[in-house]
Amino acid sequence: MPMSFPETWTNPRDGSSLRLIPAGPFLMGSTQDEIEAAMRMHKDGPAFALLHETPQFEAWRPAFYISIYAVTNLQFARFLSAARPSTRRLESWVERLEHIALPTRTDRSIRIDPGFDRHPVPNVTWFGAQAYCRWAGLRLPSEMEWEKAARGTDGRIFPWGDDWRPQALRWHEHRPSEETTAPVDAFPDGRSPYGLFQMAGNVEEWCGDWYRPEVYRRYAQGDLRPPSRGRGRVVRGGTCMRHTPLEFRCAMRRTSPPALINILYTGIRCACDAALVLES
């Protein structure tokens, strides 16, 4: 008899709401026609490493959970309060704290800029994302998990469907001049098939995997083992500062050194194995 998992689960450690992504197959990557269509979305299309998304293949994934929202400034501040990292450790976790003020001699509390507690924490390194997930008892999603959660099983181009919808996400052209990110529960019309918010736009998100340009060729042959090394770690999603529609496609792949931020506004979305929920 197959195991039955709840559709949603709240992690008691950090309060994250996670959604079940059921076991089963999905389409990962892009076809050659989709690559050519992506190139036509912007004059700089050919400059992107779009062939790293090929070939498209079908992959089966076991059930897992992934956060409905990205980790917020409030959640990350609570993590910092519990972890109490040294200055050196904090510098390895965050490139720059944007809306979180650390304790001072006169104020021993961690403060968040008014109105930004529900915004996603930005500028986190891969090591910082890993540290947060360990504290929360969760983990980073794999690249395959992230893409399945973003596009569902029908191979859609964007989380909301196949057509570009500029009002469905926080991006360069839909951003007030005085702000960068938006609250993590904004843009409900841009949710993925599983009801996940902002899998495109706002902040990009770390995956657990090493980045290998050619790895899809191996995956397409049925060997789904993640790379054991690579050119940095995988980053997915597209940030509020990006201005090209092709950058917000579910299949878009990027890489960043794990200890540095060459992509500003990189944040965290946590995941966990379905068995963890049954054990909790």
Secondary structure, DSSP 4 states (H G I P E B T S, - for coil): ------SEEE-TTT--EEEEE-SEEEEES--HHHHHHHHTTSTTGGGS-GGGG-S-EEEEE--EEEESSPPBHHHHHHHHHHH---HHHHHHHBS--SSEEPP-SS--S-EE-TT-TTSBP-SB-HHHHHHHHHHHT-BPPPHHHHHHHHHTTTT-SBTTBSS--TTSS--GGG--TT-S---TT--GGG--TT--S-SSSSSEEEEEEEP-TTHHHHHHTT--PPPSS-SSEEEES--TT---GGGGSTT--EEE-TTS-SSSSEE---EEEHHHHHH-
